[in-house]
Amino acid sequence: MKFIAIGIMAALIAACGGLKPGAVSVSESLPAMDYNSISNQYSERHTQIAIQGVVGGEDVLTVYMDSYRPGDSYFRKIMFSRDRVSEYTGLIDKYLEWAEMAVSRQDMLDKEIGSAWGQPGMKNRFSIFSASADKPLLVIKSCTPLGCSEPFPQYYDQDGAKKLRALLVKFQNDELKVTDDSVYQ
């Protein structure tokens, strides 16, 4: 029964629109984080950012993050829809407000902030997680209506969250510097 439900969901997602080929790289820096079990801390990881078109929908900004776990970089992506940027920035603003309060009170939190649609059929779930009393992290995870299939989310500290917010606003305003690969003929 579970396989039938997954098959129906996949068909619905495909009907809503898939990704168009030809993602365009964005020349921006974004410090995402991942947990390093060897150093026992959250450490900055390399990200790659791209704009992709969606069949029958708005463009999406995709943030790929290198992982400490070999072979799972494909699963370390979060997609942000251009028409939902104001929802994302509102959730990031709430994180920044909560993070400041948590640090001043030395509170340890693990609390969902909210969610907004990302790519077709997926929601981006935003939450706050305290790695320590002075380091609350923004956690973003991609989820389907059936649950979160992404066991390893992307993490951002307060500086990274501010940079992500600025990146999303530039994306919404069509102000991102993209790589023009047409010169490579």
C-alpha positions in Angstrom: 0.0 0.0 0.0 2.9 2.4 0.9 4.4 1.8 -2.6 1.1 2.7 -4.3 0.9 5.9 -2.3 4.5 6.8 -3.2 3.7 6.0 -6.9 0.7 8.2 -6.9 2.6 11.0 -5.2 5.4 10.7 -7.8 2.8 10.9 -10.6 1.3 14.0 -9.1 4.6 15.7 -8.7 5.5 14.9 -12.3 2.2 16.3 -13.4 2.7 19.5 -11.5 6.0 20.1 -13.4 9.5 18.8 -13.3 12.8 20.6 -13.6 13.8 22.0 -17.0 17.3 21.0 -18.1 20.1 23.6 -18.0 20.6 25.0 -14.5 22.5 28.2 -14.4 25.3 28.7 -11.8 25.1 31.7 -9.5 28.3 33.5 -8.4 27.5 33.9 -4.7 28.9 32.6 -1.5 26.7 31.0 1.2 28.1 29.4 4.4 25.9 26.3 5.1 26.9 24.0 7.9 26.9 20.3 8.6 27.7 18.2 11.7 31.2 16.8 11.8 31.3 13.8 14.1 35.1 13.7 14.2 35.4 17.3 15.5 32.1 17.0 17.4 30.9 20.4 16.0 28.9 22.0 13.2 31.4 23.2 10.6 31.0 25.3 7.4 30.6 23.4 4.2 31.0 24.4 0.5 27.8 25.3 -1.3 27.0 25.6 -4.9 24.0 27.7 -6.0 22.0 27.4 -9.2 18.8 28.8 -10.8 16.6 26.2 -12.5 13.4 26.5 -14.4 10.4 24.4 -13.5 8.1 23.2 -16.2 4.8 25.0 -15.6 6.0 27.1 -12.8 8.4 29.7 -11.4 12.2 29.4 -11.3 13.7 27.8 -8.3 17.0 28.7 -6.5 18.8 25.5 -5.6 21.4 25.4 -2.8 23.6 22.3 -3.0 25.8 21.6 0.0 28.8 19.3 0.3 28.4 16.8 3.1 30.8 15.0 5.4 29.1 11.8 4.4 30.6 10.5 1.2 28.2 10.0 -1.7 25.1 11.9 -0.3 25.8 15.4 -1.8 22.8 14.9 -4.2 20.5 14.7 -1.2 21.9 17.9 0.3 19.9 20.3 -1.7 17.2 22.7 -0.8 15.1 24.4 -3.5 13.5 27.8 -3.1 10.7 29.0 -5.4 10.9 32.6 -6.6 7.2 33.2 -5.8 7.6 32.1 -2.1 10.6 34.3 -1.2 8.6 36.6 1.1 7.5 33.5 3.1 11.1 32.2 3.4 12.4 35.6 4.5 9.6 35.9 7.1 10.6 32.5 8.5 14.3 33.5 8.5 13.4 36.8 10.3 11.6 34.8 12.9 14.6 32.5 13.3 16.9 35.6 13.7 14.5 37.0 16.4 14.4 33.7 18.3 18.1 33.2 18.0 18.9 36.5 19.5 16.5 35.9 22.3 17.8 32.3 22.9 21.4 33.6 23.1 20.5 36.4 25.6 18.6 33.9 27.8 21.1 31.0 27.2 18.1 28.8 26.2 18.6 25.5 24.3 15.9 25.1 21.6 14.7 22.5 19.2 11.6 24.1 17.8 9.8 24.3 14.4 9.4 27.8 13.1 7.2 27.0 10.1 7.2 25.8 6.5 6.7 27.1 2.9 6.5 25.3 -0.4 9.8 24.9 -2.2 9.9 22.9 -5.4 6.7 21.3 -6.7 5.4 18.8 -4.2 7.9 19.7 -1.5 7.8 21.9 1.5 10.8 23.5 3.1 10.5 23.1 6.9 12.4 25.7 8.9 13.3 25.2 12.6 15.7 26.4 15.2 18.2 24.0 16.9 20.7 25.0 19.6 24.0 23.4 18.9 25.0 25.1 22.2 23.6 27.9 24.4 25.4 30.5 22.3 25.0 28.9 18.8 21.3 28.5 17.7 21.2 27.2 14.2 18.6 27.6 11.4 17.6 24.2 10.1 16.1 23.8 6.7 14.7 20.4 5.6 12.8 19.4 2.4 9.7 17.5 3.1 6.8 15.9 1.1 3.2 15.8 2.3 3.9 12.2 3.4 6.8 13.4 5.7 10.4 14.5 5.6 12.4 12.3 3.3 15.6 14.3 3.9 17.3 13.0 7.0 20.2 15.4 6.8 19.1 19.1 6.6 21.1 22.2 5.9 22.2 24.2 8.9 22.9 27.9 9.0 24.3 30.0 11.9 23.0 33.6 12.3 25.5 35.0 9.8 24.7 32.3 7.2 20.9 32.8 7.7 21.4 36.6 7.0 23.3 35.7 3.8 20.7 33.2 2.8 18.0 35.9 3.3 19.9 38.4 1.2 20.5 35.8 -1.5 16.8 35.0 -1.6 15.9 38.7 -1.9 18.4 39.1 -4.8 16.8 36.0 -6.5 13.3 37.5 -6.1 14.5 40.8 -7.6 16.4 39.1 -10.4 19.7 40.6 -9.2 21.9 37.5 -9.0 25.0 37.4 -11.0 24.8 34.2 -13.1 27.5 32.4 -15.0 27.2 33.2 -18.8 28.5 30.0 -20.3 27.5 31.1 -23.9 31.0 32.5 -24.4 32.5 29.0 -24.2 31.9 27.9 -27.8 
